[in-house]
Amino acid sequence: MKTWPFRILCDLPLVYDFLCEIYAPDNRNGVMPPFVEYALSSSWMDASLCHRWRIWEDEGKMAAFCFTENPRTDAYFCIRPGYEYLADEMVAYAGKGLCKKGEDCRLVIFEAQQAVLQAAERAGYHKAFGYTDYGYCFDRPLERALPEGYRFTAPGEMDAAKADECCWKGFNHEAEEGPWDGDFEDSLHLATSPHATPECSIAVVDAQGNYACYGGMWWTPRNNLAYLEPLCTVPEHRKKGLAAALLAEMARRMGEKGATLLTGGGDVFYQKIGFQPIHTWTFWER
């Protein structure tokens, strides 16, 4: 067994391929393939300690990966089936090696990751809380009409500046931090990620040409996975069914590409429009 610290300039492709190989909708083996790349490409991510992330390899094959996301004290575990015996070593490393001195690591473990859950208990961690994510499995119609006066962007039509402004307002930054300053470099940067698929993203456009609702899409054809990130609606356009209509259109377009799962989130909104439970997150502290 060989192990080394994550090297951001050369190991990201290795990690992405590994996550595609071990992918399971219930996250029994770890996070979904776009998770790490999306985080590292986003302005909200604190990647200052990513050199503390760790990779395990066995006979030229990646066996496991331990990393943090946001906050940087949240530790995640990805393990190839057959290498679950590494769980205790990985949990021990998370507790002493992933965070700076004086910081306490919180473990983020999916309910289906039984080996990691048991390792956490043996290491003295206790479950603090958890929640369930919902997804659309293409097993029933998902139909929601777009209200009059709005339209969807066409494939490849996405305007990076309008998308960035929509996200600024849609995630309530305008109310908390002030008006959007017109800088959309974050969107341009995100779109250059190795596996980004901005041509699959969708926005709902109002009568004035502004983006009222935005859904980002990270299409992962190797796994037939339509990974939704992010989804938001500008405050003055909420409660009109725009997000539900966008997701129905997203399901239609991605279904045509062969998607078998469209991810959602933990909000009850997804359940109300027909999404089903796909995996449960648990958070462990000591």
N, C-alpha and C positions, 0 to 999 in steps of 0.2 A: 504493500500500500504506500502510495506517495501522496504528500500533502503540501500545499503552498498557499501563500496569501494571494488574494485576487489582485490581478494586474489589469487596471481599467483599460489600458491601451491595447491589450492583446487577448484578454480572456473573455470579453463580452460575447463574441461569436460562439465560443465554446459553451458558455453558460446557456445561451439561447438554444443551441442544438440539443443540449442536455435536457432542457425543460420541455422541448418538443418531444423528445424520446420517452420521457417519463410521464407525460401528460395524462391526467385522468380528471373527468368533470367534477368529481367530489374532492379533488385536491389531496388524495391519499398519499401522493408522492411529493407534494409541495405546490408552490404557486404555478399559475398558468404561464405559458411561454412569454407573452409580452410584458409581464409584470415588472421585471427588473429593468428592461430597456426603457419602458415608459417612464419609470421613476428616475433613472439616471439622466433622461433627456428633458426632464421637467424642471422649471425654475423653483418649484416649491421643495425640491429634494435637497437634503443636506448630505452630500456625498464626501464630506471632508474626512470620514473615517473608513471609506470603502477599501483602503489598503489593509484593513483589519478583517475583511471578509475572508472566507477560507474555502478552498477546493480540496476534495479528496479524489484521488485517481487510482484505479487498479488495472494494471496491465494495459495501459494506454486508453482505458475507458473511464470517463468521469463517473464517479460513484456517488458523490454527495457535494452539497454546497450549502454553506451557512452565511447569512448576510443580514444586514439591517436595512430598514426603509425609512419611513417618516412617522414618528420621530426616530432619530438615529439610535435610540436605545431599544427599539423593537426588533427582536431577533427572529428570523425565519429559517426553516429547515427544509431542504429538498434532498430526497434520498432515492436512489435507484432501487427498484424491487430486488431483494436478495442481499442488500447491504444495510438492512435495518439494525444490525448489530453495532453500527457506528453511532446510533442515537445517543448513547451515554457519553461518548467522547465529544460529540458535537454540542450537547447541552452543557457539558463541563467547559468547553471552549467558549461558548456564548457567555457564560457567567464570569469568565476572567479575561477573555481576549478581545471581545467585540467592542467593548466600550472603554472610554477613558477611565483612569483611576478616579474613584469617587462617584462614578455613574453606575446605576443599577440597571441591568438589562431585564426587560420584560420579554417573555417568550410568547410568540404568536404561533399557535399550533392548530391545525385543522382537526376537526373531530375524527376524521378518518385516519389520522396519523397515529395509530395506536402505539407504535414503538416509541415515538417521541413523547407522547403523553405519559407513558409509563416511565420513561427516562427522567422526565421533569419531576414526577412525583418522587422518584428515588433520590433526586438531587435536592429535595426539600422545597420545591415550588408548590404553590396552591393556585387553583383556578379562581381568577378574580371575576370574570364575566365572559360573555360570548354573544354571538348573534349569527343569524343565518342569511346567506345570500340567495337571491332568486335568479333564475335564468329561463329563457324560452327554448324549449326543446323541439320545436317544429312538429309537434304531434297533434296540434289543433290549430284552427284558424286564429290569427291575431289581426283583427280588423278594427281600426279606429279612423274615423273621418277627420280630415283637416278642416277646421272652421273656415268659413268664407272670408276672403280677404288675405289669405296666406297661401304660400306655395312652398314646395321643397326645392332645394338646390338640385341641379342635375349632377350626375357623376362627373367628377373632375372640375366642377364649377367653383369650388370653395375659395373664398376670399379670406386670406390669412388675417388681415386687419379686422375685418368684421367679426371673424370667429373669436379673435382675442378680446375684442370689445364685449362681445356677448358673454364670454366666460368671466370677464372682470365684473360685469353687472350681475350675471347669473349666479355667481358664487358670493354675492353681496359685498364685494370689495368696495363698490362705489359708496354704499351706505356707511361702511366702516372706515374707509381710507381716503375717500374723495373720488372725483371723476377720473376716468381712464385718461392717461396722458398721451395716447396715440402711438405708443411704442409697442410694436407687435413682433419684435425680434424673438420673443419666446415661442410664438407660433411657428415662425420660420425655422427656428432651431429644432423644434420638435418634429417638424415635417421631414428633416434630413436624417432622422434616426434610421439605422440600417433596415429595419423591418416595418417602418411606418407606412401606412396606406391612406394618406389623406384624401385620395380620390374616392375612397369608400365612405368618408364622413358625410354627414347630412346636416343641413341647417334649415330651419323654418324661416322664411323671409316674409316680412310684413309688407303692407301696401306702399310704404316709403322706401323699401329696399334694404331695411335694417334687418339684422339677424335677431329673431325673437327667441329662438331655441336652437341649441347646438348639440349634436351627438358625434363624438369622435369614434372612429372605428379602426381597430388594429386587426385586420384580417390575417388569420393564420391558416393557410390552406393545408399545411401538413397535418393539421389536427381537425380540419373542418370547423374551426373555432372562430366565431365572430365576437371579438373582445371589445366591449363598449367602454370607452374611457376618453373624455369625461362626458357627462350629460348635465345640461343646465338650461334654465329658462330665465329670461330677464324678468324682474319683478312685475312690471306693469302688464306682462303678457301671461302671467300665471293664472291657474284655475280655468283655463280655456280648453284643456285637453291637447295642447301642442306636443308635450313630451310623449304622451301615449300614441298620438298619430305618427310622430317621428319614429318611434320604436316599431310600429306596425310597418311603416315604409322600409325601415332598416331590415326588418325580418324578411320582407318581400325580396329586397335586392340581394341580401346575403344568402337567402334560401336558393336563389337562382344560381349562386356560385357554388352551392353544395354544402353550406353551413348546416351543422346538426345541433349547435348550441350557440345562442346569443346571450351573453352575460348581461346581468343587470346589477343589482346592489341589494343592500339590506333593508331599504325603505319598504314599508308596507304598500306603497304605490305600485311596486312591481307585482306583488301578489294580486292586487286588485285588478290589474289588466290582463292576468292570465299566466304570469310567470310562475314557475314551480321552484321549490327548494332544491338547491344543487350542492351546497356545502356549508358547513358551519365553522366559524372562526372561534377559537378560545384564546384567552389571554391569561398568562400565568406569571405570578410574582412570588417573591420570597422576602 
